Structure formats: structure tokens, C-alpha cells
Amino acid sequence: MLKKAQQMVVFNALTKQKSFTKAAQLLEISRTQVSKLVQQLEERLGVQLVQRTTRSFALTESGRIFAKHCEAVVDEINEAESELLIFGDSQQGSLRVGIAQSFASNHVAPFINEFHEQNPLVNLELSLFDHRVDLISEQLDLWIGFMDSPPEGFVARHLTNCDFVLVASPDYLAKHGVPYHPDDLQHHNCITYFSRERKDNIWNFSLGNEEQHVKVTGNYRVDSADAIRDATISGNGVGYLATYLLKDEIRQGKLIRLMPDWQLTQHMPLYAVYPRHKYLPSKVNLFIEFIREHIESGNISCQL
């Protein structure tokens, strides 16, 4: 029975990762062990579950059927552990959280000491990145990030929505003039965000019933929201900035808000995403509530 359970856990990891190497990394065993256990499973069942070549991986029809049962077994194991954690002391141990890099740097990292004072037995591991996360393969307990559509199969708790503002420095405007209409941006140096998953070179505006979608260009593209803010402050160009990146730069005159009558219509909701558990470990909920409390108190502001 123990051998059967082990083989099912390994096969579930293989079907999720779609790679013998990645399954081995997830389970912290060798690739050879994964291959051997899957082979033993096929021999014991008398069916081929996986079609293997040097470059491809695919489940057979029997493999797809069996994979559903393996997933159910692994889910039941995880639920059993989660339930015990709820009734035990789950406000301790490691908590692995992935957070959007610029958001974490500006609004989470400054308050980490406060979280540890409230929860001294939690060892927090933060991974900072801006790409779309695979919680399972990256072995995260929680992901806090900006996304239009949370991944399927996970719980997604909406935390807040982020506004945007169009800004430039006084020096830039003195040299290049002030844009008063979205169309004017075609004659300005616009600083744009890009990454392996998205590029934000179309800026959206609305005024009453009028909508404008302007394709902008410039001499600086960067995959860091913080870097866009810093370049805008230094006078490199016009920035379409998420308001959570700003503190007192507009009030202090470091940045000038442009086209205040126009509404910037880019939508960027912030979610807390975690694997679906019947019994959520309380340390995960503690961190979500910690972030939510800072949003509600105004320490984390996504609106002007």
C-alpha cells in the first residue's frame, strides 16, 4: 500500500509539471527515481500511462484517467494536513510568499518588522518578481500580485484596485512642452513598461463618452515599475504610473500631473492567490489580513 501511494504522488507531480526533471525537483528526488517509479507503476497496472520521447511528454488515455485519481489522493493528503494545522498551532513555521516586486519594495518590505512582532514564530520567505506565477512549481503558499484574471483552480481574494496617473517632471515639460490631449503624446518621449508577458505601449483614456487609445513610443523601455517612476522624476519622459508607486512626489512638485480631466482607464486589481484548501493554514490568512489592514489604514495606497 505504501508503494502504491508513493507511485501515485510521483505520477501526480509528473502530470502537473509535464516534465520528469521538474517533477523530480518538486519532490526533491532524482529524475531517475521519478522515471523508475512511473515505470514500476505502469508494470504493476499493466498499462502505458506516459508516452515518452527525448523531446516530448504526453499522457495516454489511460494516463489521463489515472491522473484524476492521483490528483484526488494528493488533494486529500494536503487537506488532511491542512485540517490538522488548523486545530494545532499553524501560526508558526515557514511561509513562502511571492509578491509583485515594485509593490513589495514600496509597500510590504517597510512593514515586515511589524508582521514579525505580531507573529514571532513565522519565518517569512519573500520572492519578488513581476511575472505570472505557478504557485505549485515554485512551491509558494501565497501569491500577492496585480492581475486581470487570477489563475483557475486557486482561491483569489480581491484586495484593492490600483489607479493610474499621467505625469512628467517640471524639467521635461519646460523643454518639451505640456501635452493637453492624449493625441499630443505621439509627439512626446513616453517611458513604457515591458516584460516577457506584457508590454504597456498603448495608453488608454476616457473623457465622458470619448475614449482614446494611444500607441506611444519612446527611447526607454524597462521591466520595472520603480525604474519607470525614477526615470520620469529624472526628466527622461512622460510616465503612465500606477499610483501605488507615488508618495509625495506630486505634492512636492517633483512630478506634474497631466491631463487631469481625462480618466486613465487601465485596470489593475490586486489579488491574494493561494491553493484551494478546505482548511486554510492560519499563517497564510494572517499575512493576507496584515496586507489588507495596511490597505484599509492608508499605509498602502493605490488611489490618489
URMOGI-V941079 format. One record per residue. N is the residue number from 0. RES is the residue in one letter. PSI is psi in degrees with one decimal (* if undefined). BURIAL is # if it has 9 or more other C-alpha atoms within 8 Angstrom, else .. D_CENTER is the distance of its C-alpha to the mean C-alpha in Angstrom with 1 decimal. Layout:
N_RES_PSI_BURIAL_D_CENTER ; N_RES_PSI_BURIAL_D_CENTER
This chain:
0_M_-41.5_._38.5 ; 1_L_-41.2_._36.4 ; 2_K_-39.7_._36.3 ; 3_K_-45.1_._35.3 ; 4_A_-41.7_._32.3 ; 5_Q_-43.9_._31.2 ; 6_Q_-38.0_#_31.6 ; 7_M_-38.2_#_29.5 ; 8_V_-44.4_#_26.6 ; 9_V_-43.6_#_26.8 ; 10_F_-36.1_#_27.1 ; 11_N_-43.8_#_24.1 ; 12_A_-39.0_#_22.0 ; 13_L_-43.6_#_23.6 ; 14_T_-31.4_#_22.9 ; 15_K_-42.9_._19.2 ; 16_Q_-22.4_#_18.8 ; 17_K_32.3_#_21.5 ; 18_S_131.7_#_22.8 ; 19_F_-39.3_#_25.4 ; 20_T_-46.5_._24.1 ; 21_K_-35.8_#_20.4 ; 22_A_-41.2_#_22.0 ; 23_A_-41.0_#_24.2 ; 24_Q_-40.7_#_21.5 ; 25_L_-41.4_#_19.6 ; 26_L_-7.8_._22.9 ; 27_E_44.4_._24.2 ; 28_I_177.1_#_27.3 ; 29_S_157.7_#_28.9 ; 30_R_-35.5_#_28.5 ; 31_T_-40.5_._32.2 ; 32_Q_-41.3_#_31.9 ; 33_V_-49.1_#_29.3 ; 34_S_-42.1_#_31.7 ; 35_K_-43.6_._34.7 ; 36_L_-38.3_#_33.4 ; 37_V_-40.1_#_32.4 ; 38_Q_-43.4_._35.8 ; 39_Q_-37.6_._37.5 ; 40_L_-44.8_#_35.7 ; 41_E_-40.7_#_36.9 ; 42_E_-39.4_._40.4 ; 43_R_-39.0_._40.5 ; 44_L_-21.6_._39.5 ; 45_G_25.5_._41.6 ; 46_V_154.7_._39.0 ; 47_Q_126.5_#_36.7 ; 48_L_-29.5_#_33.0 ; 49_V_136.2_#_31.4 ; 50_Q_118.8_#_32.6 ; 51_R_137.9_._32.2 ; 52_T_177.9_._32.9 ; 53_T_-21.4_._32.1 ; 54_R_-7.5_._29.4 ; 55_S_161.3_._28.2 ; 56_F_133.3_#_27.3 ; 57_A_146.2_._28.0 ; 58_L_143.2_#_29.0 ; 59_T_173.8_#_32.4 ; 60_E_-41.0_._33.2 ; 61_S_-37.7_#_34.2 ; 62_G_-39.7_#_31.0 ; 63_R_-38.5_#_28.9 ; 64_I_-46.6_._31.1 ; 65_F_-31.7_._31.0 ; 66_A_-35.2_#_27.2 ; 67_K_-39.7_._26.9 ; 68_H_-38.9_._29.2 ; 69_C_-40.7_#_27.5 ; 70_E_-41.1_#_24.1 ; 71_A_-39.5_._26.1 ; 72_V_-46.5_#_27.7 ; 73_V_-39.9_#_24.5 ; 74_D_-39.7_._22.9 ; 75_E_-38.8_._26.2 ; 76_I_-46.3_._26.1 ; 77_N_-40.1_#_22.7 ; 78_E_-39.7_#_23.9 ; 79_A_-42.6_._27.1 ; 80_E_-41.3_._25.4 ; 81_S_-39.8_#_23.1 ; 82_E_-40.8_#_26.2 ; 83_L_-36.0_._28.1 ; 84_L_-36.6_#_25.5 ; 85_I_-40.4_#_25.8 ; 86_F_-14.5_._29.6 ; 87_G_-154.2_._29.5 ; 88_D_94.6_._27.8 ; 89_S_10.6_#_24.1 ; 90_Q_41.0_#_23.5 ; 91_Q_169.6_#_23.8 ; 92_G_-171.1_._22.6 ; 93_S_139.5_._19.3 ; 94_L_114.2_#_15.9 ; 95_R_116.2_#_13.0 ; 96_V_130.7_#_9.8 ; 97_G_132.5_#_6.6 ; 98_I_143.2_#_5.9 ; 99_A_129.6_#_5.7 ; 100_Q_-52.5_#_9.1 ; 101_S_-36.2_#_11.4 ; 102_F_-43.2_#_10.6 ; 103_A_-43.8_#_11.1 ; 104_S_-37.5_#_14.2 ; 105_N_-31.1_#_15.7 ; 106_H_-4.6_#_15.1 ; 107_V_-52.6_#_14.2 ; 108_A_-38.6_._16.1 ; 109_P_-16.8_._19.4 ; 110_F_9.9_._19.5 ; 111_I_-37.6_._18.8 ; 112_N_-37.0_._22.6 ; 113_E_-42.0_._23.0 ; 114_F_-42.6_#_20.6 ; 115_H_-31.9_#_22.6 ; 116_E_-35.7_._25.9 ; 117_Q_-28.5_._25.0 ; 118_N_71.8_#_23.7 ; 119_P_-17.3_._25.7 ; 120_L_0.7_._25.4 ; 121_V_124.8_#_21.6 ; 122_N_110.4_#_20.5 ; 123_L_128.2_._17.0 ; 124_E_112.0_._15.0 ; 125_L_131.8_._12.1 ; 126_S_123.0_._10.0 ; 127_L_123.2_#_9.0 ; 128_F_168.0_._7.4 ; 129_D_1.4_._6.4 ; 130_H_164.8_._6.3 ; 131_R_133.5_._5.1 ; 132_V_144.5_._5.3 ; 133_D_99.5_._8.7 ; 134_L_-35.6_#_9.1 ; 135_I_-52.3_._12.8 ; 136_S_-30.6_._13.5 ; 137_E_1.9_._11.5 ; 138_Q_49.8_._13.3 ; 139_L_143.6_#_10.8 ; 140_D_-25.9_#_12.2 ; 141_L_142.9_#_9.3 ; 142_W_126.2_#_5.5 ; 143_I_114.2_#_5.6 ; 144_G_167.7_#_3.9 ; 145_F_128.6_#_6.3 ; 146_M_143.9_#_7.2 ; 147_D_-36.9_._10.8 ; 148_S_106.8_._10.9 ; 149_P_151.9_#_9.0 ; 150_P_144.4_._9.9 ; 151_E_149.7_._13.5 ; 152_G_1.7_._15.0 ; 153_F_163.0_#_12.6 ; 154_V_133.0_._13.2 ; 155_A_115.2_#_11.2 ; 156_R_120.3_._12.7 ; 157_H_129.4_._12.8 ; 158_L_-46.1_#_13.2 ; 159_T_172.0_#_14.3 ; 160_N_146.1_#_14.6 ; 161_C_131.8_#_14.7 ; 162_D_169.4_#_17.9 ; 163_F_159.0_#_18.9 ; 164_V_142.7_#_22.2 ; 165_L_124.7_#_24.3 ; 166_V_162.0_#_25.9 ; 167_A_163.4_#_28.1 ; 168_S_156.1_#_30.2 ; 169_P_-38.0_#_33.9 ; 170_D_-44.4_._34.9 ; 171_Y_-44.8_#_33.1 ; 172_L_-34.3_#_34.6 ; 173_A_-33.6_._38.0 ; 174_K_-34.5_._38.0 ; 175_H_-2.3_._36.5 ; 176_G_169.0_._37.2 ; 177_V_126.1_._35.2 ; 178_P_128.6_#_33.5 ; 179_Y_-14.5_._34.6 ; 180_H_146.9_._33.3 ; 181_P_-35.2_#_30.2 ; 182_D_-27.1_._32.6 ; 183_D_-21.8_#_33.6 ; 184_L_-18.7_#_30.2 ; 185_Q_-14.7_#_31.5 ; 186_H_14.7_._33.9 ; 187_H_157.6_#_31.4 ; 188_N_109.4_#_29.2 ; 189_C_130.2_#_25.6 ; 190_I_124.0_#_22.7 ; 191_T_151.8_#_19.8 ; 192_Y_140.4_#_16.2 ; 193_F_152.3_#_15.5 ; 194_S_-176.1_#_13.3 ; 195_R_-13.9_._13.6 ; 196_E_-23.0_._11.7 ; 197_R_158.2_._13.2 ; 198_K_133.5_._16.1 ; 199_D_67.6_._17.1 ; 200_N_7.0_#_20.8 ; 201_I_114.4_._21.9 ; 202_W_133.8_#_22.1 ; 203_N_138.2_#_23.0 ; 204_F_156.9_#_25.6 ; 205_S_147.2_#_27.9 ; 206_L_105.2_#_31.2 ; 207_G_-123.7_._32.9 ; 208_N_-2.1_._33.2 ; 209_E_133.0_._32.6 ; 210_E_142.1_._29.3 ; 211_Q_131.5_._28.6 ; 212_H_105.2_._26.1 ; 213_V_124.1_#_26.8 ; 214_K_114.9_._26.0 ; 215_V_158.3_#_25.9 ; 216_T_162.8_#_26.7 ; 217_G_178.2_#_27.0 ; 218_N_11.3_._27.7 ; 219_Y_115.7_._24.3 ; 220_R_141.6_#_20.9 ; 221_V_149.3_#_18.1 ; 222_D_33.8_._14.4 ; 223_S_122.5_._14.1 ; 224_A_-37.1_#_14.2 ; 225_D_-40.2_._16.4 ; 226_A_-34.4_#_18.7 ; 227_I_-45.4_#_19.2 ; 228_R_-47.8_#_20.3 ; 229_D_-39.4_._22.5 ; 230_A_-34.2_#_24.1 ; 231_T_-44.0_#_24.8 ; 232_I_-37.6_#_26.5 ; 233_S_-5.8_._28.5 ; 234_G_18.3_#_29.9 ; 235_N_-25.5_#_28.4 ; 236_G_-162.2_#_27.8 ; 237_V_136.9_#_26.3 ; 238_G_137.2_#_22.7 ; 239_Y_91.3_#_20.6 ; 240_L_140.4_#_18.5 ; 241_A_134.4_#_16.0 ; 242_T_-19.6_#_18.2 ; 243_Y_-14.0_#_16.0 ; 244_L_-14.7_#_16.9 ; 245_L_147.0_._20.5 ; 246_K_-88.6_._22.9 ; 247_D_16.9_._26.6 ; 248_E_-36.4_#_26.7 ; 249_I_-44.9_#_28.1 ; 250_R_-35.9_._30.6 ; 251_Q_-5.7_._31.7 ; 252_G_8.0_._32.3 ; 253_K_-28.5_#_30.1 ; 254_L_146.4_#_28.4 ; 255_I_128.8_#_30.2 ; 256_R_132.8_#_28.6 ; 257_L_148.5_#_29.6 ; 258_M_56.2_#_30.7 ; 259_P_-20.9_._30.2 ; 260_D_-21.9_._31.8 ; 261_W_137.0_._29.1 ; 262_Q_129.2_._26.0 ; 263_L_121.1_#_22.8 ; 264_T_7.8_._21.2 ; 265_Q_137.9_._17.7 ; 266_H_127.1_._15.5 ; 267_M_86.8_#_12.0 ; 268_P_147.4_#_11.3 ; 269_L_127.1_#_9.1 ; 270_Y_152.6_#_8.3 ; 271_A_120.4_#_8.6 ; 272_V_134.6_#_8.2 ; 273_Y_158.7_#_10.7 ; 274_P_147.8_#_13.3 ; 275_R_115.7_._16.3 ; 276_H_139.8_._19.1 ; 277_K_-36.1_._22.3 ; 278_Y_100.2_._22.5 ; 279_L_124.0_#_19.3 ; 280_P_132.9_#_19.9 ; 281_S_-26.8_#_20.7 ; 282_K_-30.1_#_18.9 ; 283_V_-46.5_#_15.5 ; 284_N_-35.1_#_17.1 ; 285_L_-42.2_._18.5 ; 286_F_-38.4_#_15.4 ; 287_I_-46.0_#_14.0 ; 288_E_-32.7_._17.5 ; 289_F_-45.7_#_17.6 ; 290_I_-44.4_#_14.8 ; 291_R_-41.7_#_16.4 ; 292_E_-38.2_._19.8 ; 293_H_-32.6_#_18.9 ; 294_I_-47.3_#_17.7 ; 295_E_-29.7_._21.0 ; 296_S_-10.6_._23.1 ; 297_G_-5.1_._22.1 ; 298_N_-33.7_._20.8 ; 299_I_110.3_#_17.4 ; 300_S_126.2_#_18.4 ; 301_C_7.2_#_16.7 ; 302_Q_154.2_._20.1 ; 303_L_*_._23.2
